[in-house]
């Protein structure tokens, strides 16, 4: 009986509104199918979480402290401990990394300044090192990244980010996170898609006036990797 129920449930899930199962017409769709994969073993699957995930931390509220009068001090103590562990782990990662990582306000970046790659090769390089091409999600993060370029590597005019509009023209997303742009630093008239430009770079528009620009993905540029989530891979 359970096999019959399982089969009926499977048929229901597969059926479309017409009541029959069918595959999209490849000739009409014009796109291949794809497969999604979830990696098991990471400590955090969300790219928006803090870069360092501490184990053993606990939150406090009046429902679990037992004493509301001590709740505030307990939270403060926990936050201080977590901050200390976080800083220690960042220092440990930077000390053990084979790449010269840069700590900007608690986020770790690698500025590739010695070689240039196309967008896809740059992404592959970052992934092989346990990182991603950088995704710039706030004005503050953008300012920190730009300031470092201006003060430390200002002889380089172009850096790849993970931004692109490869899926839908004009709709930009961060490949590293899958999120749409929530902040932009375009320098008009870009983005202009001149010559089918689908990938996003940081560039110097002259006079240390850095901003975002759309660029053909196969151009070879320097690039920036970012460590979004720390797993055991970081410390190997």
C-alpha positions in Angstrom: 0.0 0.0 0.0 2.8 2.5 0.9 4.3 1.9 -2.6 1.0 2.9 -4.2 0.7 6.0 -2.0 4.3 7.0 -2.9 3.6 6.5 -6.6 0.4 8.6 -6.5 2.3 11.4 -4.6 5.1 11.3 -7.2 2.6 11.6 -10.0 0.9 14.5 -8.4 4.2 16.4 -7.9 5.2 15.8 -11.5 1.8 16.8 -13.1 1.3 20.2 -14.4 -2.0 22.1 -14.3 -3.2 20.2 -17.4 -3.1 17.0 -15.4 -0.3 15.3 -17.4 3.4 15.2 -17.1 5.4 16.8 -19.9 8.9 18.2 -20.5 9.4 21.7 -21.9 10.1 21.9 -25.6 13.9 22.3 -25.8 13.6 23.8 -29.3 11.2 26.4 -28.0 13.0 27.1 -24.7 16.4 27.3 -26.3 18.2 26.6 -23.1 19.6 23.4 -21.6 18.4 21.9 -18.3 20.6 22.3 -15.2 21.3 20.5 -12.0 21.5 22.2 -8.5 23.8 20.8 -5.9 24.0 21.4 -2.1 27.4 20.8 -0.6 27.2 19.1 2.8 29.6 20.0 5.6 29.8 23.8 5.5 29.1 25.6 8.7 26.9 28.2 7.0 25.0 28.2 3.7 24.0 31.8 3.8 26.4 34.3 2.1 25.0 37.1 4.2 26.1 35.7 7.5 29.3 36.8 9.2 32.5 35.7 7.7 33.5 33.7 10.8 31.0 31.3 12.3 31.7 30.7 16.0 30.6 27.5 17.7 29.2 27.4 21.2 27.7 30.9 21.2 24.3 31.4 22.7 21.7 34.2 22.6 19.9 35.7 25.6 16.4 37.0 26.2 14.1 37.1 29.1 12.6 33.8 28.1 15.8 31.8 28.5 18.0 33.8 30.9 16.0 32.9 34.0 16.7 36.4 35.4 15.6 39.4 33.3 17.7 41.7 35.4 20.9 40.0 34.3 19.9 39.5 30.7 21.6 42.7 29.3 24.9 41.9 31.0 24.8 38.3 29.8 24.2 39.4 26.2 27.1 41.9 26.5 29.4 39.2 27.9 28.5 36.8 25.1 29.1 39.4 22.4 32.5 40.2 23.8 33.5 36.5 23.9 32.2 36.1 20.3 34.1 39.2 19.1 37.3 37.9 20.7 36.9 34.4 19.1 36.1 36.1 15.8 39.2 38.3 15.8 41.4 35.3 16.9 40.0 33.2 14.0 40.6 36.0 11.5 44.2 36.3 12.6 44.6 32.6 12.4 43.3 32.5 8.9 45.5 35.3 7.8 48.6 33.7 9.4 47.9 30.3 7.8 46.7 31.5 4.4 49.1 31.0 1.4 47.7 34.3 -0.1 48.2 37.8 1.3 44.7 38.4 2.6 43.5 41.9 3.6 41.3 42.5 6.6 38.9 45.3 5.9 36.5 45.8 8.9 36.3 42.1 9.6 36.0 40.8 6.0 38.8 39.2 4.3 39.8 40.0 0.7 42.5 39.0 -1.7 43.6 41.5 -4.4 45.1 39.7 -7.3 47.6 42.2 -8.7 50.2 40.0 -10.4 48.2 38.3 -13.1 45.1 38.9 -15.2 42.3 36.5 -16.1 38.9 36.6 -17.8 35.8 36.7 -15.6 35.2 33.0 -15.6 38.9 32.1 -14.9 39.0 34.6 -12.1 35.9 33.1 -10.5 37.5 29.6 -10.8 40.7 30.9 -9.2 38.9 32.3 -6.2 36.8 29.1 -5.8 39.9 27.0 -5.8 41.2 29.1 -2.9 38.1 28.7 -0.9 36.8 32.2 -1.8 34.5 33.9 -4.3 34.8 36.9 -6.6 33.9 39.9 -4.5 30.2 40.9 -4.1 29.8 44.6 -3.0 26.6 44.9 -1.1 26.8 48.2 0.8 28.1 51.7 0.2 30.4 51.3 3.2 31.9 48.1 1.8 32.3 49.7 -1.5 34.2 52.7 0.0 36.5 50.4 2.0 37.4 48.4 -1.2 37.9 51.5 -3.3 40.1 53.2 -0.6 42.3 50.2 -0.4 42.8 50.2 -4.2 43.6 54.0 -4.2 46.1 53.8 -1.3 47.7 50.3 -1.9 47.3 49.2 -5.5 46.5 52.4 -7.3 48.7 51.5 -10.3 46.1 49.0 -11.4 43.0 50.3 -13.2 40.7 47.3 -13.5 39.4 44.6 -11.1 36.7 42.0 -11.7 33.8 41.7 -9.3 31.3 38.8 -9.4 28.6 41.1 -10.8 27.0 40.3 -14.2 23.8 40.5 -16.2 24.5 37.2 -18.1 21.0 35.8 -17.4 18.8 38.8 -18.3 20.2 41.9 -20.0 20.1 44.9 -17.7 19.3 42.8 -14.6 22.5 42.6 -12.6 23.2 40.0 -9.9 26.2 38.9 -7.9 27.3 35.5 -9.1 28.9 34.7 -5.7 25.6 35.2 -3.8 22.9 35.0 -6.4 21.5 38.3 -5.0 20.4 41.3 -7.2 22.3 44.5 -6.7 21.2 46.4 -3.6 23.7 49.1 -4.1 25.4 50.5 -7.3 28.4 52.7 -8.1 28.0 53.1 -11.8 29.7 56.1 -13.5 27.3 57.3 -16.2 26.9 56.7 -19.1 27.8 53.1 -18.0 26.4 50.5 -18.0 26.1 50.8 -21.7 26.5 47.2 -22.9 29.0 48.4 -25.5 30.1 45.4 -27.5 28.0 42.9 -25.4 29.4 43.8 -22.0 27.9 41.5 -19.4 30.3 41.4 -16.5 31.1 44.1 -13.9 34.5 45.5 -13.1 35.9 48.2 -10.8 37.9 50.7 -12.9 39.6 54.0 -12.7 37.7 56.5 -14.8 40.6 59.0 -14.5 42.1 61.0 -11.6 41.5 58.2 -9.0 37.8 58.4 -9.8 37.0 54.7 -9.3 33.6 53.2 -9.9 31.8 50.3 -11.6 31.8 49.5 -15.3 30.3 46.8 -17.5 32.9 45.0 -19.5 33.1 42.1 -21.9 33.5 38.9 -19.8 36.4 37.5 -21.8 38.7 40.6 -21.2 41.6 39.7 -18.9 41.7 41.9 -15.8 43.0 41.7 -12.3 40.4 40.7 -9.7 39.3 40.6 -6.0 38.4 37.5 -4.1 36.4 37.6 -0.9 36.1 35.1 1.9 32.3 35.1 2.7 32.1 32.1 4.9 34.8 30.4 6.8 34.8 26.6 6.8 37.6 24.2 7.7 38.9 24.8 4.2 40.1 28.2 5.2 42.5 26.9 7.7 44.1 24.2 5.5 
